């Protein structure tokens, strides 16, 4: 029998052919197993979230959430070619469909634009119903944010007409920069510019010289916040004697002055010349001080006292021990009485 010379001596031609076929079969088997493993892994990845196809959603706190250098604290702003932020909210190929009982009257499922829910409720999924967004507000209860809040509650900023988009720009376009840059606040919430008096310049009593200056202010965040709040709430004044025209109306009102406590009422023409306040009222937050801000309970809890979203038991975001509506005297006394309680309203004036 003719012996075929090989690197391994002693193989016959038949044995060599058999070995070659065996190697091919093994290689194919290994490839098939690897393919199955990859498929199994992909299948598991595609169905990691309560049976949903979720392979394209990226966890913001996970390794794939490349946060970049521009506004790295939020997936809603600061997109770069090297970041992975879009996939936190949108799934390109495996977006959530909703369940049969989530269909609207037209028969469509609730998820829209490759989101985890409708456009109007897309924020709710991450920031109310779950802790995916880390900042979970409204006590984790959707009803605290519902449309009924507009009529029945003074404890929350709520639904209005378009949901969170009333105040926030989810993609970070045309927003307040500077001190409030991470809050993705609309430059013109509901299409409204700041109350003119706020941006009229210091000579006229305003805080900022222009709306553009307010948008980029790097100083006190709560001072900048006055411009944002005053886009809807025309209640800024530096003088209680000044009449202010209400937004979209010819009506005029007078408002509590937003001034330093050291300023005397004498400058405003009052007959009483003594000291009347011991705390500043320079910003909205001076009085509406209930709840915390910038709280990040993480993936383990939610906030029931988060300014300016929802403060359970604190009417109109006012700090007071009595939780009843309109029980506001404590708020007034906190500023208009000295810390020792020996001077102030009802004591020496």
C-alpha positions as CSV (number, residue, x, y, z in Angstrom):
1,X,0.0,0.0,0.0
2,X,1.3,3.3,-1.0
3,X,2.0,5.6,1.8
4,X,1.3,9.3,1.5
5,X,4.0,11.5,2.9
6,X,2.6,14.0,5.3
7,X,3.8,16.0,8.2
8,X,2.4,13.3,10.5
9,X,4.1,10.1,9.4
10,X,2.1,7.0,8.9
11,X,-1.3,8.4,7.6
12,X,-2.8,6.5,4.7
13,X,-4.6,8.4,1.9
14,X,-7.9,7.2,3.2
15,X,-7.1,8.2,6.8
16,X,-6.0,11.6,5.7
17,X,-9.2,12.1,3.7
18,X,-11.3,11.0,6.7
19,X,-9.4,13.4,8.9
20,X,-9.9,16.3,6.5
21,X,-13.7,15.6,6.3
22,X,-13.8,15.4,10.1
23,X,-12.1,18.7,10.5
24,X,-14.6,20.3,8.0
25,X,-17.5,18.8,9.9
26,X,-16.1,20.0,13.3
27,X,-15.5,23.5,11.9
28,X,-19.0,23.7,10.6
29,X,-20.3,22.5,13.9
30,X,-18.4,25.0,15.8
31,X,-19.5,27.8,13.5
32,X,-23.1,26.6,13.9
33,X,-22.8,26.5,17.6
34,X,-21.3,30.0,17.7
35,X,-24.1,31.2,15.4
36,X,-26.7,29.6,17.7
37,X,-25.0,31.2,20.7
38,X,-25.0,34.6,19.0
39,X,-28.6,34.2,18.1
40,X,-29.5,33.1,21.7
41,X,-27.6,36.1,23.1
42,X,-29.2,38.4,20.7
43,X,-32.6,37.0,21.5
44,X,-32.0,37.4,25.1
45,X,-30.8,40.9,24.5
46,X,-33.9,41.7,22.4
47,X,-36.2,40.6,25.2
48,X,-34.6,41.9,28.3
49,X,-37.4,44.2,29.3
50,X,-40.5,42.4,30.5
51,X,-40.7,40.5,27.2
52,X,-40.4,43.7,25.1
53,X,-38.2,43.9,22.1
54,X,-35.7,46.3,23.6
55,X,-32.4,45.7,21.9
56,X,-32.1,49.3,20.7
57,X,-32.9,51.0,23.9
58,X,-29.8,52.0,25.9
59,X,-29.7,52.3,29.7
60,X,-28.5,55.8,30.5
61,X,-26.5,54.6,33.5
62,X,-25.1,51.7,31.5
63,X,-21.7,51.3,29.7
64,X,-23.2,52.2,26.3
65,X,-24.4,55.6,27.5
66,X,-21.3,57.5,26.2
67,X,-22.0,60.9,27.8
68,X,-19.6,63.0,25.8
69,X,-18.2,66.4,26.9
70,X,-21.2,68.7,26.1
71,X,-23.7,68.6,28.9
72,X,-22.7,65.1,29.9
73,X,-25.3,64.9,32.7
74,X,-28.3,64.5,30.4
75,X,-29.3,62.3,27.4
76,X,-31.5,65.2,26.2
77,X,-28.8,67.6,25.2
78,X,-25.2,67.8,24.0
79,X,-25.3,65.3,21.1
80,X,-21.9,64.5,19.5
81,X,-20.8,62.0,17.0
82,X,-19.2,60.0,19.8
83,X,-22.2,59.9,22.1
84,X,-24.9,57.3,22.5
85,X,-27.9,59.4,23.7
86,X,-30.6,59.0,21.1
87,X,-31.1,55.3,21.8
88,X,-31.9,56.0,25.4
89,X,-35.4,57.2,24.3
90,X,-35.7,55.9,20.7
91,X,-35.3,52.4,19.4
92,X,-34.5,52.3,15.7
93,X,-35.5,48.7,15.0
94,X,-37.0,47.2,18.1
95,X,-39.3,49.9,19.6
96,X,-41.9,49.0,22.1
97,X,-45.4,48.5,20.6
98,X,-47.6,48.7,23.6
99,X,-50.1,46.0,24.6
100,X,-53.5,45.2,23.3
101,X,-55.2,46.9,26.2
102,X,-53.2,50.1,25.5
103,X,-54.8,50.6,22.1
104,X,-56.5,54.0,21.5
105,X,-60.0,54.3,20.0
106,X,-58.6,54.2,16.5
107,X,-56.9,50.8,17.3
108,X,-53.4,52.1,17.2
109,X,-51.0,51.1,20.0
110,X,-49.8,53.8,22.3
111,X,-46.1,53.9,21.4
112,X,-45.1,56.6,18.9
113,X,-42.0,57.8,17.1
114,X,-40.0,54.7,18.2
115,X,-40.5,55.7,21.9
116,X,-41.6,53.6,24.8
117,X,-45.0,55.3,24.8
118,X,-46.9,58.2,23.3
119,X,-45.1,61.5,22.6
120,X,-47.2,63.2,25.2
121,X,-46.4,60.6,27.8
122,X,-42.9,59.8,26.8
123,X,-41.3,61.6,29.7
124,X,-43.6,59.8,32.1
125,X,-42.2,56.4,31.3
126,X,-38.7,57.4,32.5
127,X,-39.5,60.0,35.1
128,X,-42.7,59.0,36.8
129,X,-43.6,55.4,36.1
130,X,-40.1,54.1,36.4
131,X,-36.7,55.2,37.7
132,X,-35.0,54.8,34.3
133,X,-34.4,58.6,34.2
134,X,-32.9,58.6,37.7
135,X,-34.9,61.7,38.5
136,X,-38.3,60.2,39.3
137,X,-40.8,62.9,40.2
138,X,-44.5,63.3,41.1
139,X,-44.1,60.7,43.7
140,X,-44.0,58.0,41.0
141,X,-47.8,58.4,40.6
142,X,-49.1,59.3,37.2
143,X,-52.3,60.7,38.7
144,X,-50.3,63.4,40.5
145,X,-49.4,64.7,37.0
146,X,-52.8,64.3,35.4
147,X,-55.0,66.8,33.8
148,X,-57.3,67.0,36.9
149,X,-54.4,68.7,38.7
150,X,-55.2,71.9,36.8
151,X,-58.6,72.2,38.6
152,X,-58.2,70.3,41.8
153,X,-54.7,70.8,43.1
154,X,-52.2,73.5,43.9
155,X,-49.5,71.0,44.8
156,X,-48.0,70.4,41.3
157,X,-47.1,71.8,38.0
158,X,-49.1,69.6,35.8
159,X,-50.2,68.4,32.4
160,X,-51.6,71.5,30.7
161,X,-51.9,70.7,27.0
162,X,-48.7,69.1,25.8
163,X,-47.2,67.5,28.9
164,X,-43.6,68.1,30.0
165,X,-43.0,69.9,26.7
166,X,-44.7,73.0,28.1
167,X,-41.6,73.7,30.1
168,X,-38.9,71.4,28.8
169,X,-37.3,70.9,25.3
170,X,-36.6,67.2,25.2
171,X,-33.8,67.6,22.6
172,X,-32.3,70.6,24.2
173,X,-32.9,73.0,21.4
174,X,-33.6,76.7,22.1
175,X,-33.2,76.4,25.9
176,X,-31.9,78.3,28.8
177,X,-28.1,77.9,29.0
178,X,-25.9,79.2,31.8
179,X,-26.8,78.2,35.3
180,X,-29.9,76.3,34.2
181,X,-28.4,74.6,31.1
182,X,-29.0,71.0,32.4
183,X,-32.7,71.6,33.0
184,X,-33.5,71.9,29.2
185,X,-36.0,74.7,30.0
186,X,-37.8,76.2,27.0
187,X,-36.5,79.6,26.0
188,X,-40.1,80.5,25.3
189,X,-42.4,78.1,27.3
190,X,-45.7,78.0,25.5
191,X,-44.3,80.5,23.1
192,X,-44.0,83.2,25.7
193,X,-41.1,85.5,26.4
194,X,-40.2,86.6,29.9
195,X,-42.3,89.3,31.6
196,X,-40.9,92.6,30.0
197,X,-40.2,94.1,33.4
198,X,-37.7,91.3,34.2
199,X,-35.6,92.1,31.1
200,X,-36.1,95.8,31.1
201,X,-32.7,96.6,32.7
202,X,-31.8,97.7,36.1
203,X,-32.7,101.3,35.5
204,X,-36.3,100.3,35.1
205,X,-36.2,97.8,38.0
206,X,-35.5,94.7,35.9
207,X,-33.0,91.9,36.7
208,X,-31.6,91.5,33.2
209,X,-30.9,93.9,30.4
210,X,-32.4,91.7,27.8
211,X,-34.0,88.3,27.2
212,X,-30.8,87.1,25.6
213,X,-28.8,88.0,28.7
214,X,-31.3,86.0,30.9
215,X,-30.9,83.0,28.6
216,X,-27.2,82.7,29.1
217,X,-26.8,84.0,32.7
218,X,-24.1,82.1,34.6
219,X,-24.8,83.4,38.1
220,X,-27.5,82.5,40.6
221,X,-29.7,79.8,39.1
222,X,-32.8,81.0,41.0
223,X,-32.3,84.6,39.7
224,X,-32.2,83.2,36.2
225,X,-35.2,81.1,37.0
226,X,-37.2,84.3,37.6
227,X,-37.0,85.0,33.9
228,X,-38.3,81.5,33.0
229,X,-41.1,81.5,35.6
230,X,-42.1,85.0,34.6
231,X,-42.8,83.9,31.0
232,X,-46.1,82.4,32.3
233,X,-46.4,84.1,35.7
234,X,-46.4,87.9,35.3
235,X,-45.7,88.5,39.0
236,X,-42.3,90.0,39.1
237,X,-42.0,93.5,40.7
238,X,-39.3,95.5,42.5
239,X,-41.9,97.8,44.0
240,X,-45.3,97.0,45.6
241,X,-46.5,100.4,44.5
242,X,-45.9,99.6,40.9
243,X,-48.9,98.5,38.8
244,X,-48.1,95.6,36.5
245,X,-50.1,94.8,33.4
246,X,-51.1,91.2,33.3
247,X,-50.1,89.0,30.4
248,X,-52.4,89.3,27.4
249,X,-54.6,91.7,29.2
250,X,-55.2,95.4,29.9
251,X,-55.8,94.6,33.6
252,X,-53.2,95.8,36.1
253,X,-52.2,94.4,39.4
254,X,-49.7,95.0,42.2
255,X,-47.4,92.3,43.4
256,X,-45.2,91.5,46.3
257,X,-41.8,93.2,45.7
258,X,-38.8,91.0,44.9
259,X,-36.1,92.9,46.8
260,X,-33.4,92.6,49.4
261,X,-34.7,92.6,53.0
262,X,-32.4,95.5,53.8
263,X,-34.3,97.9,51.6
264,X,-36.6,100.3,53.4
265,X,-40.2,100.8,52.6
266,X,-39.5,104.5,52.8
267,X,-38.2,104.3,49.2
268,X,-41.6,103.1,48.2
269,X,-43.5,105.9,49.8
270,X,-44.7,104.1,52.9
271,X,-45.5,106.0,56.0
272,X,-43.8,103.4,58.2
273,X,-40.0,103.8,58.0
274,X,-38.9,100.9,60.2
275,X,-37.6,97.5,59.2
276,X,-40.4,95.2,58.0
277,X,-38.5,92.1,56.6
278,X,-35.6,90.0,57.8
279,X,-35.3,87.6,54.8
280,X,-34.8,88.5,51.1
281,X,-37.5,88.0,48.6
282,X,-35.4,88.4,45.4
283,X,-36.4,85.2,43.6
284,X,-39.5,83.0,43.2
285,X,-37.7,80.4,45.3
286,X,-37.4,82.9,48.2
287,X,-41.0,82.2,49.1
288,X,-41.8,79.0,47.1
289,X,-39.1,77.1,48.9
290,X,-40.8,73.8,49.5
291,X,-39.3,70.6,48.2
292,X,-35.8,69.8,47.1
293,X,-34.2,70.3,43.7
294,X,-31.5,68.4,41.8
295,X,-32.4,65.4,43.8
296,X,-31.4,62.1,42.2
297,X,-32.9,59.2,44.2
298,X,-31.4,56.9,41.7
299,X,-32.8,53.6,40.6
300,X,-34.1,52.8,44.0
301,X,-36.7,55.5,44.8
302,X,-38.7,58.5,43.8
303,X,-39.2,62.0,45.1
304,X,-42.5,63.2,46.5
305,X,-41.2,66.7,47.3
306,X,-39.4,67.9,44.1
307,X,-39.6,71.6,43.2
308,X,-41.1,72.7,40.9
309,X,-42.9,69.5,40.0
310,X,-44.8,68.1,43.0
311,X,-44.6,68.9,46.7
312,X,-46.9,66.6,48.7
313,X,-48.5,68.6,51.5
314,X,-46.9,71.9,50.4
315,X,-49.5,74.1,48.8
316,X,-48.2,76.2,45.9
317,X,-44.7,75.0,46.8
318,X,-44.8,77.1,50.0
319,X,-43.0,75.9,53.1
320,X,-45.4,75.6,56.0
321,X,-46.1,73.2,58.8
322,X,-49.9,73.4,58.2
323,X,-50.7,71.6,55.0
324,X,-54.1,73.1,54.4
325,X,-54.6,75.2,51.3
326,X,-54.3,78.9,51.8
327,X,-52.7,78.6,55.2
328,X,-50.0,81.0,54.2
329,X,-49.3,83.1,57.3
330,X,-46.3,81.0,58.3
331,X,-44.7,81.9,54.9
332,X,-45.2,85.6,55.6
333,X,-44.0,85.4,59.2
334,X,-40.8,83.6,58.2
335,X,-39.7,86.9,56.5
336,X,-41.6,89.5,58.3
337,X,-40.5,88.5,61.9
338,X,-37.0,88.4,63.2
339,X,-35.5,85.0,63.9
340,X,-35.8,85.5,67.7
341,X,-39.5,86.4,67.3
342,X,-39.1,89.7,69.2
343,X,-39.5,92.1,66.2
344,X,-41.8,92.2,63.2
345,X,-45.4,92.2,62.2
346,X,-47.8,92.1,65.1
347,X,-45.0,92.9,67.6
348,X,-43.6,96.3,66.8
349,X,-45.5,97.3,63.8
